[in-house]
Amino acid sequence: MKLTEKQIRRLKQRLLAEKAEIKHMDERGDHFGLSGSFRDSTGELSVNDNHPGDAGTEMFERGKDIALNERNEERQEEIERALAAMENGTYGICAACGKHIPYQRLKALPTARYCIEHVPDPGLSGRRPAEERYLRPPFGRTSFDKRDDETEFDGEDAWQVVEQWGTANTPAMAEDPDVYSYDNLYIESDENDGYVEPLESFLATDITGNHVLVVRNNEYRKYIARGEGDDSLKLE
């Protein structure tokens, strides 16, 4: 329901009264004690005492004063925004859905900008770390995986080399149930390293190419388990 002129006048009087109270507090000049230096509040010639715990109480009070002062500034901005909305005719309209905010809610909180259904979650923040602008995609600007014109050593390759020396991950904590050793924890650990086809990793010959040797490594076991190739490669 749209607010009546009488209701708006009452809410405006409350906002102006609170605005005057905040202005009076600012004119006192102490700003919750922030006008004085930390050294004055401790009564010491130097705050570099032998034990930092001596200044613990004053440090807590200074932090509280800063929080109270910031809250006063935020409240003043909210009041100014509400008064401006009254002037342009948008006061009492939810900023999310455009519906009228009930008078009972505005009576409890005259600076409310949202109806009950669309109040933003105070625990959510739209701010993201600045690093994310440079770390997307994985390894940021140094990743050439999706580029056909780049084949050189990139950021992902550098991390794979460093990662081989160990990380905080363990096979027991891996999400992939097929991880059974630390060698499988690396990024793209299943990537062929030094060969193209799995067969190349376990077949070897001497310099003349006459003596053929089968190396029973993990790729060999996977190759046999998949039933690929000639049965002659199966070794008892």
Helices and strands as residue ranges (DSSP letters): H 5-27, H 38-42, G 52-55, H 56-88, H 103-108, G 116-118, G 130-133, G 140-142, H 155-163, G 171-173, G 182-185, H 199-202, E 203-205, E 212-214, H 218-225, G 231-233
